[in-house]
Structures are given as C-alpha cells and as structure tokens.
Amino acid sequence: GYRVAVISRFAEATHKLAEEITADGGEAAAFPVTTYTHAEINSAFNAIKNHWKDSDIRVGVFNAAADGVRKGFLGVTEEDLKKSLDTNVVAAFAFARESILAFKDLSLLDGQKKGTLIFTGATASIRGNKTTSVFASTKHATRALSQSLAKEFGPQDIHVAHAIIDGGILTNRSKDRRNDPEWEKDSAKRLDPDSIAKSYLYLAGQDRSAWTWELDLRPAHEHW
C-alpha cells in the first residue's frame, strides 16, 4: 500500500483526513500550507521526504481546485481571476514540478515507471459555458499542462494523467449543501470517492505498454 501525504491550505481538514486514513488502518500524515506558491509546495515536499526518509514519492495527485465562479463575463473581478489562476494554474505548476523532480532520479518501479502524476479535472476542463469563463479557462489550462507534461516526460518513464470528474461527489460538504437524502442513496446519480480512488489506483498501476493520459468518470445517470 501507499503512505499518504495530505497537502492543503485548510489545516484542520488536512489533519482530519490524515487521522481518518490512519484510523482505517492506513498510514498518513498532514502537511498544511498557507498558500500554493512554489516556495510553500517545495517546503511541503521537503517535509514529506524528511518525515518518511525510507520511502520514495511514487504518486502525486493534484486535487486542488478553486471554487467555480459562476458569473457573467462582465461581472468577473480581477480577484475572481487571480484566485482561480493561483489554484488551478500556479499551484498545479508548483505541484507538478515537485512531483516530477521527486520521480526523475528514481529507478523503475516493477520495471514499469518511475512515478505517476494525476491531475483531477472537471467538466469545465473541456467545455465552457455562459457563466464559467473564469473556472473553465483555468481548468482548461490545468488540462493543457497535464497533456504537455505527459508528452514531455512519458519518454522519461514518468506517467502523467488527467481525470475528468463529471458530476457531484458524495462528500460531507456536498451532503450539507444539497440536503437531499435520495441523491445520497442513489449511486447512479453521484460519484463515490472510493470509486474514484479505485480508478486512480488503476492509473498508477498501469504497465508501460498501455498508459492512459485522460479518462472521464461520471455516475450512470449523469446528463452529459
């Protein structure tokens, strides 16, 4: 199994997730940051390496995403754009850089790859809409980054993938926001985090003869 390092700007949630993983029999540690700058992400990766000196970093999953600003274009503020750029672009670059630097000098794992870097995308990664000019623009950028890195580092035995998550995910936050018990119970209408995780493990375990760059995941009854 994998040891799990959790990086996030939300310290309380970061520690809580690490504790939940540990309580379920896994091994995890929290590495909270205050911003997603290159310097802070670099510090977080150094802290991870110091925490588990006997382990290599083999998988990186970039899950961070700024909340989607839903406004008409003329209502978008400079702050709206900056917030989305900082998370979906600047942070993605910083996380990718540290992950690839951690992978590049490793030997092949089971003769297949040095490491796997996965970016979590959204419907907005491939499609804009009337009120998603900010979110769609920056999620398109994350996707383009992942494709560029996949092409550059695939020949160096580093696997880069992009996963489009098309639909609502069953989390405590989504439960509170929706307040819809029927939605929670109907697995054909929402994504289960454990099922998403299985797909990510599948990507990490792919042999070098057949690597996926992009996959999309959605509930069976999602309108698309």
N, C-alpha and C positions, 0 to 999 in steps of 0.2 A: 504494500500500500504506500500511499504518499503521506509525507508530513505536510501540513497545510500552514502556510504563512498568509495571514489576512492583513491586507493594507487598505486603509480607508481614512478619510478625513473625520469620520464620526467615531470618536474614541470609544464611547460606551457601547455602541453597536458592534464595533470591531472586537472588543474583548468578549462581549456576549456570544458572538458567533464562534469564536475560538473555544470558549468554555463549552458550548453545546456540542461541538465536534469532539472535544475531549471526553465529555460525559457519555457520548455514544460509542466510545471505545477507540476513537482516532487519536491522532497527535497533532495539536495545532497551537499556534501562538499568534498574538496580536501585535501588529506593528503600525500604530496610528501615526498619521502625518497631519499637518495643519493645512498644507496646500499640496497641489500636484505639480510643483515645479521640478525641473530636472534635479536640482540640489537635494530636495527632500526625498524624491524617489530613489536617488543614489544612496542617500543615508539609510533609507529603509532596507534596500537590498544589502548594504554592508552589515546592517544589524541582523538580518536573516542569516547571512553567512557566518557571523560570529556566534549566533545562537545555536546553529546546527553545524558545527565545524566538520563533522564526519559525513555530511550529506552534500550531494551536488544538486543544484537547481536544474530540474529537467523539464518542468512545465510552467508556463506563465499564462494566466487567464486575465485578460483586461475586461472587467465588468463595469467599470465606472461609466456613468452617462449623466450629463446634465439633464434636469427635468425639461421635458419638451415645452418650449414656449409656444403657446397657441395664440397668435395674434396676426392680424393682417399686416402686410409688409410695412406700411407707413406708420404703424403703431409700434414697431420694433425699436427698442432703445439700444444705445451703444453698450450699456451694461448687459442687456439680454444677450447680445452677440458675444461679448467678452467672456461671460460666464460659460456659454456653450463651447466657445473655442478653447478655453482653458482646460475644460474637462475632456471634450471629445477629440481634441487635436493635440494640444500641448502635452497633456497627461499621457495620451496614447503614444506619442513620440518618446517621451521620457521612459515609460514602462517598457516599450519595445526595445529601446536602446539597452537598458539594464538587463533585460531578459536575454537578448542576443549576445551581449558581452559575457553573460554567465554561461551560455551554451557553447560558444565558438571554440573554446580550447578543450572541451570535453572529448572523451572517446565515444564511439558509437555505442548506444545502449542496445544490448542484444543484437548488435550488428545492423541496426536499422536507422537510427537517427541520433543526433546529439541532444535535441530538445524540441519541444512543441510550444508554439506561441499561438494562443487563441484570442481573437477579439470577438466580443459579443456585440452584435448589431441589432437592428430593428427594421421594421417595415420602411421607416424613413431613410434607411441606408440605400434603398434603391428606388424610392418613389417620393416625390414631393407632393404637397397639397396646398390648398389655399391659405392655411394658417400655420404652415410648418416651415416657412422659409429659413428660419434660424436652425431649428433642430435637423431638418433634412440636409441642409448644406453641410453642417459639421459631421453628421453621421455618414454622409457620402464621403467626406474626407477620411474618416476612420477606415472605411471600406477600401478606399483607394490606397491608403497607407498599407493595409494588410496585403493587398494584391501586389504592390510594389515589393514589399519585403519577401513575400512568397517566391517571387521570381528571382530576386537577388540572392536570397540565402538558401533556397532549395538545393542549388548545386553545392552548397557547403554543408549539406546534411542537416539543415535546420528546417523544420516543418512549421509553416505559418498558415493559419486557417481563420476563416471568418464565419461566424454563425449568426444567421438572421433569426431573431426570436419574434415571431409574428403572432401576437396575441397576449392576453393578460396572464400573468404568472401568479400562482396561488401562494401568496405571502401574507404575513400578518398585516402589513401595510395595505395590501390590496383588499383583504377581508374587511378592514376597518373602513376603507374608502367606499367600497361597493355596498357593504351591508346586505349581501344577497346570498342567503344560505343555499338556494337552489344552484346558483353559479358555482359555489364552493364544492357542492356534491357532484356536479356533472363533469366528469373528466373529459368529456368531448368538447367542453366549452372553455377550458382554461389549461394552461401548461402547468405541469407538476415540476418543481425544482429538481426532484430526484431523477425524473426522466430526462431533463436537460443535462444533468450531470452525467448520466449514462452515455449520452451522445458525445459529450466532451471527452469522456474516458475512451470512447471508441476512436475519436480523432487522435488522441495521444498514443493509442496503441496500434495505429495503422502501420503496416510494413511499407518499406520504401518503394515497393513495386506499384502501389496504388494509394497516393496521397490525395485527400480532399482539400481543395482550397476553400470552397464555400458550401455550406449546407443551410437549409432553412427548416425551422421547426414551428409547427402550429398545431392547435387542437383540431380534431377531426371535423368539428362543425364550425370552425372559423371561416368567416366570409373573406374571400380573397380573390 
